[in-house]
Amino acid sequence: MHKAVFLQLGATLLATAIAAVFFGVRGAVSAALGGLAVVVPSWLFALRLAALARRQSASHVTAFVVGELVKVLSIVGLLVLVLVLYPDAHWGALLIALVLTLKANLFAFLVKT
């Protein structure tokens, strides 16, 4: 699970570098904030799953679904917070970083452990 978070962080760094080249500092900051809005909740979710795996419980599926719901709501909340606190955000850079970071999980299956 942590492998997916590191891939998301790498995608965020890549999107930030690309946004810096094409959109300047404003785009780089927007891309970094958009990517981190996904990475932080994913990292907390991974920590929660690791702690849950150590417990003997029959409600692992319920905890996973609730954790995923909290993660998605956290991502939406952080994006709203970014747009409120940084109104000069470059929408294109933010959305590109957001999509790249969300789709980085697909590559987690390709990386050998």
MOPAC internal coordinates of N, CA, C and O (Angstrom, degrees):
PM7 1SCF
backbone

  N    0.0000 0     0.00 0     0.00 0    0    0    0
  C    1.4493 1     0.00 0     0.00 0    1    0    0
  C    1.5282 1   110.98 1     0.00 0    2    1    0
  O    1.2310 1   121.05 1   141.93 1    3    2    1
  N    1.3309 1   115.60 1   -38.07 1    3    2    1
  C    1.4614 1   118.77 1   178.76 1    5    3    2
  C    1.5250 1   111.03 1   -67.29 1    6    5    3
  O    1.2310 1   120.67 1   153.18 1    7    6    5
  N    1.3113 1   116.33 1   -26.82 1    7    6    5
  C    1.4668 1   120.72 1   176.97 1    9    7    6
  C    1.5253 1   110.49 1   -60.94 1   10    9    7
  O    1.2310 1   120.43 1   138.90 1   11   10    9
  N    1.3089 1   116.78 1   -41.10 1   11   10    9
  C    1.4663 1   120.97 1   178.67 1   13   11   10
  C    1.5237 1   110.88 1   -65.85 1   14   13   11
  O    1.2310 1   120.09 1   141.94 1   15   14   13
  N    1.3179 1   117.43 1   -38.06 1   15   14   13
  C    1.4615 1   120.53 1   178.99 1   17   15   14
  C    1.5277 1   110.12 1   -66.26 1   18   17   15
  O    1.2310 1   120.18 1   139.76 1   19   18   17
  N    1.3338 1   117.25 1   -40.24 1   19   18   17
  C    1.4697 1   119.70 1   177.87 1   21   19   18
  C    1.5267 1   111.09 1   -66.30 1   22   21   19
  O    1.2310 1   120.20 1   144.00 1   23   22   21
  N    1.3114 1   117.23 1   -36.00 1   23   22   21
  C    1.4595 1   119.63 1   174.90 1   25   23   22
  C    1.5287 1   111.28 1   -65.70 1   26   25   23
  O    1.2310 1   120.42 1   141.51 1   27   26   25
  N    1.3188 1   116.80 1   -38.49 1   27   26   25
  C    1.4621 1   120.13 1   176.31 1   29   27   26
  C    1.5261 1   110.69 1   -64.27 1   30   29   27
  O    1.2310 1   120.39 1   139.82 1   31   30   29
  N    1.3207 1   116.85 1   -40.18 1   31   30   29
  C    1.4555 1   120.29 1   178.01 1   33   31   30
  C    1.5252 1   110.54 1   -64.64 1   34   33   31
  O    1.2310 1   120.39 1   139.15 1   35   34   33
  N    1.3260 1   116.85 1   -40.85 1   35   34   33
  C    1.4610 1   120.45 1   176.55 1   37   35   34
  C    1.5192 1   112.06 1   -63.12 1   38   37   35
  O    1.2310 1   120.56 1   139.62 1   39   38   37
  N    1.3364 1   116.53 1   -40.38 1   39   38   37
  C    1.4705 1   120.36 1   177.80 1   41   39   38
  C    1.5211 1   110.44 1   -65.24 1   42   41   39
  O    1.2310 1   120.35 1   143.76 1   43   42   41
  N    1.3268 1   116.94 1   -36.24 1   43   42   41
  C    1.4607 1   120.53 1   177.58 1   45   43   42
  C    1.5273 1   110.60 1   -65.03 1   46   45   43
  O    1.2310 1   120.66 1   135.82 1   47   46   45
  N    1.3221 1   116.34 1   -44.18 1   47   46   45
  C    1.4686 1   120.14 1   178.68 1   49   47   46
  C    1.5236 1   111.31 1   -63.79 1   50   49   47
  O    1.2310 1   120.49 1   139.34 1   51   50   49
  N    1.3273 1   116.66 1   -40.66 1   51   50   49
  C    1.4618 1   120.93 1   178.14 1   53   51   50
  C    1.5342 1   110.98 1   -64.42 1   54   53   51
  O    1.2310 1   120.63 1   134.35 1   55   54   53
  N    1.3157 1   116.40 1   -45.65 1   55   54   53
  C    1.4729 1   120.25 1   179.06 1   57   55   54
  C    1.5243 1   111.09 1   -64.40 1   58   57   55
  O    1.2310 1   120.43 1   144.04 1   59   58   57
  N    1.3216 1   116.78 1   -35.96 1   59   58   57
  C    1.4653 1   120.07 1   178.40 1   61   59   58
  C    1.5211 1   110.73 1   -66.18 1   62   61   59
  O    1.2310 1   120.64 1   137.53 1   63   62   61
  N    1.3326 1   116.38 1   -42.47 1   63   62   61
  C    1.4674 1   119.75 1   178.82 1   65   63   62
  C    1.5251 1   111.30 1   -64.68 1   66   65   63
  O    1.2310 1   120.35 1   136.95 1   67   66   65
  N    1.3185 1   116.94 1   -43.05 1   67   66   65
  C    1.4651 1   120.66 1   178.84 1   69   67   66
  C    1.5239 1   110.65 1   -64.80 1   70   69   67
  O    1.2310 1   120.49 1   137.55 1   71   70   69
  N    1.3386 1   116.67 1   -42.45 1   71   70   69
  C    1.4698 1   120.47 1   179.27 1   73   71   70
  C    1.5248 1   110.88 1   -64.95 1   74   73   71
  O    1.2310 1   120.21 1   145.92 1   75   74   73
  N    1.3284 1   117.20 1   -34.08 1   75   74   73
  C    1.4642 1   119.92 1   178.64 1   77   75   74
  C    1.5189 1   110.63 1   -64.63 1   78   77   75
  O    1.2310 1   120.58 1   141.90 1   79   78   77
  N    1.3279 1   116.51 1   -38.10 1   79   78   77
  C    1.4614 1   120.61 1  -179.80 1   81   79   78
  C    1.5297 1   110.56 1   -68.70 1   82   81   79
  O    1.2310 1   120.38 1   133.61 1   83   82   81
  N    1.3250 1   116.87 1   -46.39 1   83   82   81
  C    1.4631 1   120.28 1  -173.69 1   85   83   82
  C    1.5285 1   114.80 1   -87.71 1   86   85   83
  O    1.2310 1   119.93 1   148.43 1   87   86   85
  N    1.3382 1   117.74 1   -31.57 1   87   86   85
  C    1.4638 1   120.27 1  -172.90 1   89   87   86
  C    1.5241 1   113.91 1  -119.62 1   90   89   87
  O    1.2310 1   119.56 1   177.18 1   91   90   89
  N    1.3116 1   118.44 1    -2.82 1   91   90   89
  C    1.4618 1   121.30 1   178.99 1   93   91   90
  C    1.5171 1   112.52 1    82.12 1   94   93   91
  O    1.2310 1   121.76 1    17.35 1   95   94   93
  N    1.3191 1   114.24 1  -162.65 1   95   94   93
  C    1.4682 1   120.99 1  -175.46 1   97   95   94
  C    1.5261 1   111.01 1   -64.39 1   98   97   95
  O    1.2310 1   120.18 1   138.28 1   99   98   97
  N    1.3156 1   117.25 1   -41.72 1   99   98   97
  C    1.4649 1   121.13 1   179.81 1  101   99   98
  C    1.5243 1   110.86 1   -59.37 1  102  101   99
  O    1.2310 1   120.37 1   137.58 1  103  102  101
  N    1.3211 1   116.89 1   -42.42 1  103  102  101
  C    1.4555 1   120.62 1   178.20 1  105  103  102
  C    1.5172 1   112.65 1   -68.74 1  106  105  103
  O    1.2310 1   120.81 1   141.87 1  107  106  105
  N    1.3433 1   116.06 1   -38.13 1  107  106  105
  C    1.4638 1   119.56 1   179.25 1  109  107  106
  C    1.5237 1   111.40 1   -64.96 1  110  109  107
  O    1.2310 1   120.60 1   137.01 1  111  110  109
  N    1.3283 1   116.46 1   -42.99 1  111  110  109
  C    1.4676 1   120.13 1   178.36 1  113  111  110
  C    1.5258 1   109.98 1   -64.74 1  114  113  111
  O    1.2310 1   120.53 1   137.90 1  115  114  113
  N    1.3144 1   116.59 1   -42.10 1  115  114  113
  C    1.4675 1   120.35 1   179.33 1  117  115  114
  C    1.5242 1   111.22 1   -63.07 1  118  117  115
  O    1.2310 1   120.21 1   136.75 1  119  118  117
  N    1.3288 1   117.21 1   -43.25 1  119  118  117
  C    1.4615 1   120.94 1   179.31 1  121  119  118
  C    1.5225 1   110.91 1   -65.23 1  122  121  119
  O    1.2310 1   120.53 1   137.54 1  123  122  121
  N    1.3210 1   116.60 1   -42.46 1  123  122  121
  C    1.4673 1   119.76 1   179.36 1  125  123  122
  C    1.5268 1   110.87 1   -62.64 1  126  125  123
  O    1.2310 1   120.27 1   136.25 1  127  126  125
  N    1.3179 1   117.09 1   -43.75 1  127  126  125
  C    1.4618 1   120.36 1   179.55 1  129  127  126
  C    1.5280 1   111.48 1   -66.99 1  130  129  127
  O    1.2310 1   120.16 1   140.50 1  131  130  129
  N    1.3310 1   117.29 1   -39.50 1  131  130  129
  C    1.4627 1   120.49 1   177.94 1  133  131  130
  C    1.5239 1   111.89 1   -64.60 1  134  133  131
  O    1.2310 1   120.58 1   138.45 1  135  134  133
  N    1.3189 1   116.50 1   -41.55 1  135  134  133
  C    1.4577 1   119.83 1   178.37 1  137  135  134
  C    1.5237 1   112.69 1   -69.41 1  138  137  135
  O    1.2310 1   120.68 1   138.49 1  139  138  137
  N    1.3316 1   116.31 1   -41.51 1  139  138  137
  C    1.4636 1   119.49 1  -179.91 1  141  139  138
  C    1.5285 1   112.12 1   -68.08 1  142  141  139
  O    1.2310 1   120.37 1   155.26 1  143  142  141
  N    1.3286 1   116.89 1   -24.74 1  143  142  141
  C    1.4641 1   119.78 1   175.93 1  145  143  142
  C    1.5221 1   111.13 1   -65.03 1  146  145  143
  O    1.2310 1   120.39 1   160.17 1  147  146  145
  N    1.3301 1   116.86 1   -19.83 1  147  146  145
  C    1.4630 1   121.33 1   176.49 1  149  147  146
  C    1.5227 1   110.58 1   -97.69 1  150  149  147
  O    1.2310 1   120.01 1   139.67 1  151  150  149
  N    1.3176 1   117.58 1   -40.33 1  151  150  149
  C    1.4658 1   121.64 1  -174.17 1  153  151  150
  C    1.5273 1   111.93 1   -65.78 1  154  153  151
  O    1.2310 1   119.90 1   135.86 1  155  154  153
  N    1.3216 1   117.80 1   -44.14 1  155  154  153
  C    1.4716 1   120.49 1  -175.99 1  157  155  154
  C    1.5331 1   111.88 1   -62.91 1  158  157  155
  O    1.2310 1   118.57 1   129.21 1  159  158  157
  N    1.3380 1   120.32 1   -50.79 1  159  158  157
  C    1.4671 1   118.42 1   176.98 1  161  159  158
  C    1.5348 1   113.12 1   -63.80 1  162  161  159
  O    1.2310 1   120.08 1   146.34 1  163  162  161
  N    1.3253 1   117.45 1   -33.66 1  163  162  161
  C    1.4668 1   119.86 1   178.27 1  165  163  162
  C    1.5232 1   111.04 1   -66.40 1  166  165  163
  O    1.2310 1   120.64 1   140.27 1  167  166  165
  N    1.3228 1   116.38 1   -39.73 1  167  166  165
  C    1.4594 1   120.24 1   178.71 1  169  167  166
  C    1.5382 1   110.48 1   -65.17 1  170  169  167
  O    1.2310 1   120.36 1   136.77 1  171  170  169
  N    1.3308 1   116.92 1   -43.23 1  171  170  169
  C    1.4632 1   120.11 1   177.96 1  173  171  170
  C    1.5295 1   111.33 1   -64.72 1  174  173  171
  O    1.2310 1   120.31 1   142.87 1  175  174  173
  N    1.3176 1   117.01 1   -37.13 1  175  174  173
  C    1.4678 1   121.57 1   176.88 1  177  175  174
  C    1.5272 1   110.30 1   -65.32 1  178  177  175
  O    1.2310 1   120.01 1   139.07 1  179  178  177
  N    1.3275 1   117.60 1   -40.93 1  179  178  177
  C    1.4617 1   121.11 1   178.10 1  181  179  178
  C    1.5268 1   111.25 1   -63.97 1  182  181  179
  O    1.2310 1   120.36 1   140.20 1  183  182  181
  N    1.3244 1   116.91 1   -39.80 1  183  182  181
  C    1.4629 1   120.24 1   176.65 1  185  183  182
  C    1.5269 1   110.90 1   -63.96 1  186  185  183
  O    1.2310 1   120.94 1   139.73 1  187  186  185
  N    1.3196 1   115.82 1   -40.27 1  187  186  185
  C    1.4682 1   119.75 1   178.78 1  189  187  186
  C    1.5251 1   111.27 1   -65.24 1  190  189  187
  O    1.2310 1   120.30 1   138.90 1  191  190  189
  N    1.3306 1   117.03 1   -41.10 1  191  190  189
  C    1.4600 1   119.69 1   178.33 1  193  191  190
  C    1.5213 1   111.65 1   -65.95 1  194  193  191
  O    1.2310 1   120.34 1   142.12 1  195  194  193
  N    1.3280 1   116.95 1   -37.88 1  195  194  193
  C    1.4629 1   119.93 1   177.71 1  197  195  194
  C    1.5245 1   110.90 1   -63.74 1  198  197  195
  O    1.2310 1   120.19 1   138.99 1  199  198  197
  N    1.3201 1   117.25 1   -41.01 1  199  198  197
  C    1.4631 1   120.79 1   177.22 1  201  199  198
  C    1.5179 1   110.84 1   -67.73 1  202  201  199
  O    1.2310 1   120.30 1   142.23 1  203  202  201
  N    1.3094 1   117.03 1   -37.77 1  203  202  201
  C    1.4634 1   121.58 1   179.85 1  205  203  202
  C    1.5260 1   111.43 1   -67.14 1  206  205  203
  O    1.2310 1   120.30 1   145.89 1  207  206  205
  N    1.3214 1   117.03 1   -34.11 1  207  206  205
  C    1.4604 1   120.76 1  -178.72 1  209  207  206
  C    1.5310 1   111.67 1   -66.76 1  210  209  207
  O    1.2310 1   120.21 1   155.40 1  211  210  209
  N    1.3234 1   117.21 1   -24.60 1  211  210  209
  C    1.4663 1   120.80 1   179.97 1  213  211  210
  C    1.5243 1   112.60 1   -79.14 1  214  213  211
  O    1.2310 1   120.50 1   161.59 1  215  214  213
  N    1.3324 1   116.66 1   -18.41 1  215  214  213
  C    1.4640 1   120.45 1  -179.04 1  217  215  214
  C    1.5225 1   110.60 1   -90.38 1  218  217  215
  O    1.2310 1   121.09 1   -29.69 1  219  218  217
  N    1.3126 1   115.51 1   150.31 1  219  218  217
  C    1.4654 1   121.44 1   172.71 1  221  219  218
  C    1.5214 1   107.39 1   -95.10 1  222  221  219
  O    1.2310 1   120.98 1   -73.35 1  223  222  221
  N    1.3121 1   115.73 1   106.65 1  223  222  221
  C    1.4541 1   119.85 1  -177.46 1  225  223  222
  C    1.5214 1   109.30 1  -148.67 1  226  225  223
  O    1.2310 1   121.08 1   -28.73 1  227  226  225
  N    1.3041 1   115.54 1   151.27 1  227  226  225
  C    1.4575 1   120.03 1   179.38 1  229  227  226
  C    1.5213 1   111.59 1   -91.95 1  230  229  227
  O    1.2310 1   120.15 1   175.69 1  231  230  229
  N    1.3116 1   117.32 1    -4.31 1  231  230  229
  C    1.4654 1   120.45 1  -174.34 1  233  231  230
  C    1.5306 1   112.16 1  -104.43 1  234  233  231
  O    1.2310 1   119.92 1  -145.27 1  235  234  233
  N    1.3271 1   117.76 1    34.73 1  235  234  233
  C    1.4611 1   120.59 1  -179.77 1  237  235  234
  C    1.5286 1   111.72 1   -64.03 1  238  237  235
  O    1.2310 1   120.00 1   141.50 1  239  238  237
  N    1.3106 1   117.60 1   -38.50 1  239  238  237
  C    1.4614 1   120.55 1  -178.71 1  241  239  238
  C    1.5245 1   110.09 1   -66.43 1  242  241  239
  O    1.2310 1   120.36 1   135.71 1  243  242  241
  N    1.3040 1   116.93 1   -44.29 1  243  242  241
  C    1.4613 1   120.98 1   178.70 1  245  243  242
  C    1.5204 1   110.91 1   -61.88 1  246  245  243
  O    1.2310 1   120.55 1   135.70 1  247  246  245
  N    1.3219 1   116.55 1   -44.30 1  247  246  245
  C    1.4668 1   120.49 1   179.55 1  249  247  246
  C    1.5200 1   110.75 1   -64.00 1  250  249  247
  O    1.2310 1   120.36 1   143.04 1  251  250  249
  N    1.3239 1   116.92 1   -36.96 1  251  250  249
  C    1.4677 1   120.33 1   178.51 1  253  251  250
  C    1.5260 1   110.69 1   -65.23 1  254  253  251
  O    1.2310 1   120.26 1   133.28 1  255  254  253
  N    1.3232 1   117.11 1   -46.72 1  255  254  253
  C    1.4703 1   121.26 1  -178.41 1  257  255  254
  C    1.5260 1   110.54 1   -64.77 1  258  257  255
  O    1.2310 1   120.19 1   136.42 1  259  258  257
  N    1.3144 1   117.23 1   -43.58 1  259  258  257
  C    1.4678 1   120.31 1   178.29 1  261  259  258
  C    1.5251 1   109.87 1   -64.67 1  262  261  259
  O    1.2310 1   120.11 1   138.08 1  263  262  261
  N    1.3317 1   117.40 1   -41.92 1  263  262  261
  C    1.4621 1   120.88 1   178.01 1  265  263  262
  C    1.5123 1   112.25 1   -62.52 1  266  265  263
  O    1.2310 1   120.26 1   139.82 1  267  266  265
  N    1.3244 1   117.11 1   -40.18 1  267  266  265
  C    1.4690 1   120.80 1   178.33 1  269  267  266
  C    1.5328 1   110.55 1   -66.15 1  270  269  267
  O    1.2310 1   120.27 1   140.43 1  271  270  269
  N    1.3197 1   117.09 1   -39.57 1  271  270  269
  C    1.4637 1   120.88 1   177.22 1  273  271  270
  C    1.5289 1   110.65 1   -63.03 1  274  273  271
  O    1.2310 1   120.43 1   135.62 1  275  274  273
  N    1.3197 1   116.79 1   -44.38 1  275  274  273
  C    1.4621 1   120.85 1   178.34 1  277  275  274
  C    1.5261 1   110.04 1   -63.21 1  278  277  275
  O    1.2310 1   120.17 1   142.01 1  279  278  277
  N    1.3390 1   117.27 1   -37.99 1  279  278  277
  C    1.4671 1   120.79 1   178.60 1  281  279  278
  C    1.5250 1   110.99 1   -63.24 1  282  281  279
  O    1.2310 1   120.22 1   133.24 1  283  282  281
  N    1.3089 1   117.19 1   -46.76 1  283  282  281
  C    1.4695 1   121.09 1  -179.53 1  285  283  282
  C    1.5233 1   110.81 1   -63.88 1  286  285  283
  O    1.2310 1   120.00 1   136.66 1  287  286  285
  N    1.3243 1   117.60 1   -43.34 1  287  286  285
  C    1.4606 1   120.76 1   178.10 1  289  287  286
  C    1.5299 1   110.91 1   -65.28 1  290  289  287
  O    1.2310 1   120.13 1   145.10 1  291  290  289
  N    1.3256 1   117.36 1   -34.90 1  291  290  289
  C    1.4607 1   121.26 1   176.87 1  293  291  290
  C    1.5229 1   111.49 1   -66.22 1  294  293  291
  O    1.2310 1   120.64 1   139.35 1  295  294  293
  N    1.3290 1   116.38 1   -40.65 1  295  294  293
  C    1.4676 1   120.13 1   177.86 1  297  295  294
  C    1.5269 1   110.07 1   -61.61 1  298  297  295
  O    1.2310 1   120.51 1   133.32 1  299  298  297
  N    1.3143 1   116.64 1   -46.68 1  299  298  297
  C    1.4649 1   120.58 1   179.42 1  301  299  298
  C    1.5329 1   110.09 1   -62.75 1  302  301  299
  O    1.2310 1   120.24 1   136.35 1  303  302  301
  N    1.3149 1   117.16 1   -43.65 1  303  302  301
  C    1.4594 1   120.91 1   178.69 1  305  303  302
  C    1.5189 1   112.83 1   -62.46 1  306  305  303
  O    1.2310 1   120.50 1   138.49 1  307  306  305
  N    1.3388 1   116.65 1   -41.51 1  307  306  305
  C    1.4643 1   119.53 1   178.40 1  309  307  306
  C    1.5238 1   111.77 1   -67.68 1  310  309  307
  O    1.2310 1   120.25 1   143.91 1  311  310  309
  N    1.3233 1   117.13 1   -36.09 1  311  310  309
  C    1.4674 1   119.35 1   176.86 1  313  311  310
  C    1.5236 1   111.23 1   -65.37 1  314  313  311
  O    1.2310 1   120.10 1   139.36 1  315  314  313
  N    1.3120 1   117.42 1   -40.64 1  315  314  313
  C    1.4676 1   120.74 1   176.48 1  317  315  314
  C    1.5256 1   109.25 1   -63.63 1  318  317  315
  O    1.2310 1   120.40 1   137.58 1  319  318  317
  N    1.3324 1   116.84 1   -42.42 1  319  318  317
  C    1.4620 1   120.98 1   178.82 1  321  319  318
  C    1.5292 1   111.32 1   -62.36 1  322  321  319
  O    1.2310 1   120.23 1   138.91 1  323  322  321
  N    1.3263 1   117.16 1   -41.09 1  323  322  321
  C    1.4678 1   121.01 1   177.33 1  325  323  322
  C    1.5234 1   109.92 1   -60.61 1  326  325  323
  O    1.2310 1   120.43 1   133.61 1  327  326  325
  N    1.3093 1   116.78 1   -46.39 1  327  326  325
  C    1.4626 1   119.95 1  -177.45 1  329  327  326
  C    1.5272 1   112.41 1   -69.20 1  330  329  327
  O    1.2310 1   120.06 1   151.78 1  331  330  329
  N    1.3277 1   117.49 1   -28.22 1  331  330  329
  C    1.4690 1   120.35 1   176.91 1  333  331  330
  C    1.5288 1   110.35 1   -76.94 1  334  333  331
  O    1.2310 1   120.27 1   136.51 1  335  334  333
  N    1.3347 1   117.09 1   -43.49 1  335  334  333
  C    1.4633 1   120.40 1  -176.02 1  337  335  334
  C    1.5234 1   113.66 1   -83.10 1  338  337  335
  O    1.2310 1   120.24 1   158.78 1  339  338  337
  N    1.3184 1   117.14 1   -21.22 1  339  338  337
  C    1.4636 1   121.17 1   179.89 1  341  339  338
  C    1.5305 1   108.30 1  -130.06 1  342  341  339
  O    1.2310 1   120.14 1  -105.23 1  343  342  341
  N    1.3341 1   117.34 1    74.77 1  343  342  341
  C    1.4667 1   120.64 1  -175.19 1  345  343  342
  C    1.5294 1   113.63 1   -67.31 1  346  345  343
  O    1.2310 1   120.03 1   165.82 1  347  346  345
  N    1.3274 1   117.55 1   -14.18 1  347  346  345
  C    1.4646 1   121.36 1   179.78 1  349  347  346
  C    1.5369 1   111.39 1   -88.70 1  350  349  347
  O    1.2310 1   120.66 1  -162.14 1  351  350  349
  N    1.3213 1   116.34 1    17.86 1  351  350  349
  C    1.4744 1   120.58 1  -176.51 1  353  351  350
  C    1.5291 1   110.80 1   -61.11 1  354  353  351
  O    1.2310 1   121.19 1   -38.29 1  355  354  353
  N    1.3026 1   115.33 1   141.71 1  355  354  353
  C    1.4669 1   121.48 1   175.67 1  357  355  354
  C    1.5271 1   106.67 1   -87.86 1  358  357  355
  O    1.2310 1   120.89 1   -68.92 1  359  358  357
  N    1.3311 1   115.91 1   111.08 1  359  358  357
  C    1.4683 1   121.21 1  -173.58 1  361  359  358
  C    1.5200 1   112.63 1   -60.25 1  362  361  359
  O    1.2310 1   120.27 1   137.78 1  363  362  361
  N    1.3314 1   117.09 1   -42.22 1  363  362  361
  C    1.4569 1   119.70 1  -178.21 1  365  363  362
  C    1.5113 1   112.00 1   -61.58 1  366  365  363
  O    1.2310 1   120.15 1   132.77 1  367  366  365
  N    1.3196 1   117.31 1   -47.23 1  367  366  365
  C    1.4608 1   121.29 1  -179.79 1  369  367  366
  C    1.5218 1   111.24 1   -64.83 1  370  369  367
  O    1.2310 1   120.86 1   138.76 1  371  370  369
  N    1.3273 1   115.97 1   -41.24 1  371  370  369
  C    1.4612 1   119.91 1  -179.52 1  373  371  370
  C    1.5221 1   110.94 1   -63.46 1  374  373  371
  O    1.2310 1   120.26 1   134.05 1  375  374  373
  N    1.3160 1   117.11 1   -45.95 1  375  374  373
  C    1.4661 1   120.30 1  -178.32 1  377  375  374
  C    1.5278 1   112.41 1   -69.30 1  378  377  375
  O    1.2310 1   120.21 1   142.52 1  379  378  377
  N    1.3346 1   117.20 1   -37.48 1  379  378  377
  C    1.4636 1   119.56 1   177.62 1  381  379  378
  C    1.5275 1   110.04 1   -63.35 1  382  381  379
  O    1.2310 1   120.52 1   134.66 1  383  382  381
  N    1.3331 1   116.62 1   -45.34 1  383  382  381
  C    1.4627 1   120.10 1   178.58 1  385  383  382
  C    1.5229 1   111.09 1   -63.96 1  386  385  383
  O    1.2310 1   120.53 1   140.46 1  387  386  385
  N    1.3176 1   116.59 1   -39.54 1  387  386  385
  C    1.4612 1   121.02 1   179.37 1  389  387  386
  C    1.5254 1   110.94 1   -61.13 1  390  389  387
  O    1.2310 1   120.36 1   131.84 1  391  390  389
  N    1.3222 1   116.91 1   -48.16 1  391  390  389
  C    1.4635 1   120.97 1  -178.60 1  393  391  390
  C    1.5330 1   110.82 1   -66.54 1  394  393  391
  O    1.2310 1   120.29 1   135.49 1  395  394  393
  N    1.3341 1   117.05 1   -44.51 1  395  394  393
  C    1.4706 1   119.73 1   178.88 1  397  395  394
  C    1.5198 1   111.51 1   -60.96 1  398  397  395
  O    1.2310 1   120.54 1   138.57 1  399  398  397
  N    1.3116 1   116.57 1   -41.43 1  399  398  397
  C    1.4560 1   120.36 1  -179.22 1  401  399  398
  C    1.5240 1   111.40 1   -68.68 1  402  401  399
  O    1.2310 1   120.22 1   138.99 1  403  402  401
  N    1.3188 1   117.18 1   -41.01 1  403  402  401
  C    1.4646 1   119.85 1   177.97 1  405  403  402
  C    1.5280 1   111.72 1   -65.11 1  406  405  403
  O    1.2310 1   120.07 1   143.10 1  407  406  405
  N    1.3206 1   117.48 1   -36.90 1  407  406  405
  C    1.4621 1   121.22 1  -177.46 1  409  407  406
  C    1.5268 1   112.99 1   -84.17 1  410  409  407
  O    1.2310 1   119.67 1   173.08 1  411  410  409
  N    1.3183 1   118.24 1    -6.92 1  411  410  409
  C    1.4664 1   120.74 1   178.50 1  413  411  410
  C    1.5244 1   111.17 1   -63.49 1  414  413  411
  O    1.2310 1   119.86 1   155.33 1  415  414  413
  N    1.3274 1   117.86 1   -24.67 1  415  414  413
  C    1.4664 1   120.62 1   178.17 1  417  415  414
  C    1.5202 1   112.23 1   -61.14 1  418  417  415
  O    1.2310 1   120.32 1   150.67 1  419  418  417
  N    1.3074 1   116.99 1   -29.33 1  419  418  417
  C    1.4704 1   119.73 1   180.00 1  421  419  418
  C    1.5094 1   111.45 1   -63.21 1  422  421  419
  O    1.2310 1   119.94 1   149.52 1  423  422  421
  N    1.3281 1   117.73 1   -30.48 1  423  422  421
  C    1.4580 1   121.61 1  -179.32 1  425  423  422
  C    1.5274 1   112.74 1   -81.46 1  426  425  423
  O    1.2310 1   119.92 1   169.02 1  427  426  425
  N    1.3331 1   117.75 1   -10.98 1  427  426  425
  C    1.4584 1   120.81 1   179.02 1  429  427  426
  C    1.5187 1   111.61 1   -62.21 1  430  429  427
  O    1.2310 1   120.36 1   151.28 1  431  430  429
  N    1.3203 1   116.92 1   -28.72 1  431  430  429
  C    1.4639 1   120.67 1  -179.87 1  433  431  430
  C    1.5264 1   111.77 1   -74.78 1  434  433  431
  O    1.2310 1   120.47 1   158.67 1  435  434  433
  N    1.3118 1   116.71 1   -21.33 1  435  434  433
  C    1.4662 1   120.71 1  -178.82 1  437  435  434
  C    1.5187 1   113.24 1   -85.48 1  438  437  435
  O    1.2310 1   120.38 1   160.28 1  439  438  437
  N    1.3306 1   116.88 1   -19.72 1  439  438  437
  C    1.4623 1   121.16 1  -177.00 1  441  439  438
  C    1.5215 1   108.96 1   -86.64 1  442  441  439
  O    1.2310 1   121.06 1   -53.12 1  443  442  441
  N    1.3177 1   115.58 1   126.88 1  443  442  441
  C    1.4741 1   120.15 1   178.16 1  445  443  442
  C    1.5079 1   110.10 1   -75.33 1  446  445  443
  O    1.2310 1   120.44 1   -34.98 1  447  446  445
  N    1.3414 1   116.76 1   145.02 1  447  446  445
  C    1.4609 1   120.08 1   179.14 1  449  447  446
  C    1.4942 1   111.98 1   -86.10 1  450  449  447
  O    1.2310 1   120.10 1   180.00 1  451  450  449

